Each structure stands twice: as C-alpha cells, then as structure tokens.
Amino acid sequence: MKTENGSALHQRIFDLVESIPAGKVATYGQIGKLVGGCSGRMVGFALASLRYVENKGVPWQRVINRHGRISLTGPDAALQRALLEDEGIRFDADGAIELAEFGWKA
C-alpha cells in the first residue's frame, strides 16, 4: 500500500504492519526492531498518522503494547478491541491479550 505520507520510515512501518496476519498481534517495540532504527513510540506515531491519509488499508489494530494491552483510550480503544475480537483474538478478564498465543512470530 502506498500512502500520501511521504515518509519512507512510515512506509516501512506500514508495509511491515500489513504483513501481520489476521488473528495475530505485534507490539510497537517488535515492529520498531524489525523495521530498524525506530522505537516503539515512533511506530505509534506512524500508525496514528493513518487517520490523515487517504488509504487506510493498514491493519493498525494488530499493533498493541508490550503488556498485551491496547494503548488507545475511549472510542478508539473500543474500536480496536472490536476489530481484534472479530479476527478471533481473545482478551482475558483484565483486558490483556495472551502474546504467547496471539503474538506474531515474524
């Protein structure tokens, strides 16, 4: 997918996130390490920028924090959880995803 965002780093992040299969999640830090030269925070900023681009085909919902939790709040968090549950991902009673079961092994 090509976005209107001119950032090569953002594009590398988006391309990698697109390769996470449905039913699996990755952490911000995991994506940062795989992309190289990038922190988990930078991955979060890149994914947040998707709301400003024309094509939103990147499955941003598949990226969560290192504790297996959704980092977003409010309606965005509810949307992310619903999208993940639609893919078969289960949350425990505390709202965490078991990374051993649902974590993406790149």
C-alpha positions in Angstrom: 0.0 0.0 0.0 1.3 3.5 -0.8 0.1 6.3 1.3 0.1 10.0 0.7 2.5 10.4 3.6 6.0 11.0 2.1 7.9 9.4 5.0 10.0 6.4 3.9 10.1 5.3 7.6 6.4 5.4 7.9 6.0 3.5 4.7 8.4 0.7 6.0 6.3 0.6 9.2 3.0 0.4 7.2 4.4 -2.3 5.0 5.5 -4.4 7.9 2.2 -4.0 9.8 0.4 -5.1 6.6 2.2 -8.4 6.9 0.8 -9.3 10.3 -1.8 -11.9 9.6 -5.4 -11.7 10.8 -5.7 -13.2 14.3 -2.2 -12.2 15.3 -0.8 -9.1 17.0 2.6 -7.5 17.3 3.9 -5.0 19.8 5.0 -1.5 18.9 8.6 -2.3 20.0 8.6 -5.5 18.0 7.7 -3.5 14.8 10.3 -0.9 15.7 13.0 -3.5 16.0 12.0 -5.3 12.8 11.9 -2.0 10.8 15.2 -1.0 12.3 16.3 2.5 13.5 12.9 3.0 15.1 11.4 3.0 18.5 8.0 1.6 19.6 6.9 5.2 20.2 7.8 6.1 16.6 5.7 3.2 15.4 2.8 4.5 17.4 3.2 8.0 15.9 3.3 6.5 12.4 0.2 4.4 13.0 -1.6 7.5 14.5 -0.9 9.4 11.3 -3.0 6.9 9.3 -6.1 9.0 10.2 -4.7 11.7 8.0 -4.0 9.6 4.8 -6.4 8.7 2.0 -5.9 4.9 2.0 -6.4 3.3 5.4 -5.7 -0.3 4.4 -3.1 -0.8 7.1 -4.4 -3.1 9.9 -3.3 -0.8 12.7 -5.4 -2.6 15.2 -3.0 -5.5 15.2 -0.3 -3.5 17.0 -0.5 -3.4 20.8 1.7 -2.6 23.7 4.3 -4.9 25.2 1.9 -5.9 28.0 -0.6 -7.3 25.5 -2.9 -4.4 26.0 -4.5 -1.7 23.9 -2.8 1.6 24.5 -5.6 3.7 23.0 -8.4 5.1 25.1 -12.1 5.9 24.6 -13.9 5.1 21.4 -10.6 4.3 19.6 -9.8 1.6 22.2 -13.3 0.1 21.8 -12.9 0.0 18.0 -9.5 -1.6 18.2 -10.8 -4.3 20.6 -13.9 -5.0 18.4 -11.7 -5.3 15.3 -9.4 -7.7 17.1 -12.2 -9.8 18.5 -13.7 -10.0 15.0 -10.4 -11.6 14.0 -10.7 -14.2 16.8 -8.4 -12.6 19.3 -9.4 -13.1 22.9 -8.9 -10.8 25.8 -8.6 -12.0 29.4 -10.7 -10.6 32.3 -8.1 -7.8 32.7 -8.3 -6.8 29.0 -5.0 -8.3 28.0 -4.1 -10.5 25.0 -2.0 -13.6 25.6 1.0 -12.9 23.5 2.2 -16.5 23.7 -1.0 -17.5 21.8 -1.8 -14.5 19.6 1.6 -12.9 19.2 3.0 -12.7 15.7 6.3 -14.5 15.1 7.9 -12.6 12.3 
